[in-house]
Amino acid sequence: MQDASGYDPNYVMGRSTAETDRLRRQSQLYDASTRQLFEEAGLSEGMKVLDIGSGAGNVSFIAAGLVGESGRVVGIDSNPEIVEEATRMARARRLDQVSFRVGDIDTLELERDFDAIIGRLVLIYLRDPAAAVRRLLAHVKPGGIVAFQDIDWGDGPIAVPPSPLLSQAWGYVKEMFQRAGLNNRMGLSLHGVFVAAGLPSPRMNLFAPAGGGPDFDGYDYMASGLRSNLPHIVRLGVATEQDLALDSFAERLRAERIAQRGVFALPTFVGAWSRKASR
Ligand SMILES: C[S@@+](CC[C@H](N)C(=O)[O-])C[C@H]1O[C@@H](n2cnc3c(N)ncnc32)[C@H](O)[C@@H]1O
């Protein structure tokens, strides 16, 4: 799925102990906000849900909790390895209502009777997210739910007092997305994506874990996110491995925040939800 810019989200999601650890931290920090988004969007008992870009399965597992044993969740991801891992996780959790399939949003052959389409951190990787959502709408029933959550890198980090270290790393990631031709403000862009796809104006919310002091999980999470993006940052000529010095990043950020009695917020996840017209 690599494109002309050399950007390949599968590579970001490559399986390694470090990546598995990053996903575990991400789940602890953000899953509650994803669940709240789906509850507000109306996911409920018995529904049949399509999860796009399902990755290791966390979003499908959240949906499974809301639709219960009488519902069904189908996760689609273009990366066969991650589909295998998600399938293993679903079995381990005894979630019989969840299944995963290899598939690309562009060439999806699927039923057209889903009650809801959901996705987290997937539209940001697409060249034309509005066209993708418009195509996906063919698989949702009239009146069905559409709910996406995506990252918004904003103008820079929210930090008090400002953190030069965090600002520099944040800037590298924003620049990397821009050079890859992807939208680093996808979160708040979800509104425009929904409307361009032909959906009513979505309701929206924002969420970002924040903290400071010695025990905040955010230092390690930020470092692990940078590590995942490092191959792209280097390949697209944004910065070198030496510029980021990732082995010491978490500890430098922790020491800086503690010394300044500072706090900071991790990247913001924006949720948007709407319904397909009921004919
Ligand atoms: C950052 S991960 C997010 C995984 C999951 N949604 C979560 O929040 O934990 C993005 C996933 O989208 C998948 N993906 C990207 N583009 C895709 C496409 N065109 N069709 C299907 N899956 C895609 C990638 O393979 C990757 O697993």
The ligand as a Gaussian input file, in Angstrom:
#p B3LYP/6-31G(d) Opt

LIG

0 1
 C       -3.096000       3.700000      13.025000
 S       -3.874000       2.190000      12.669000
 C       -5.362000       2.287000      13.616000
 C       -5.872000       0.955000      14.068000
 C       -7.168000       0.981000      14.887000
 N       -8.228000       1.633000      14.166000
 C       -6.946000       1.638000      16.232000
 O       -7.338000       2.803000      16.404000
 O       -6.376000       0.985000      17.132000
 C       -4.449000       2.408000      11.009000
 C       -4.854000       1.107000      10.345000
 O       -5.526000       1.427000       9.126000
 C       -5.156000       0.468000       8.149000
 N       -5.389000       1.060000       6.826000
 C       -4.796000       2.157000       6.295000
 N       -5.268000       2.399000       5.068000
 C       -6.204000       1.443000       4.809000
 C       -7.049000       1.157000       3.692000
 N       -7.014000       1.916000       2.580000
 N       -7.900000       0.109000       3.772000
 C       -7.930000      -0.662000       4.887000
 N       -7.146000      -0.442000       5.978000
 C       -6.283000       0.588000       5.934000
 C       -3.690000       0.169000       8.452000
 O       -3.292000      -1.082000       7.931000
 C       -3.682000       0.207000       9.988000
 O       -3.867000      -1.074000      10.559000

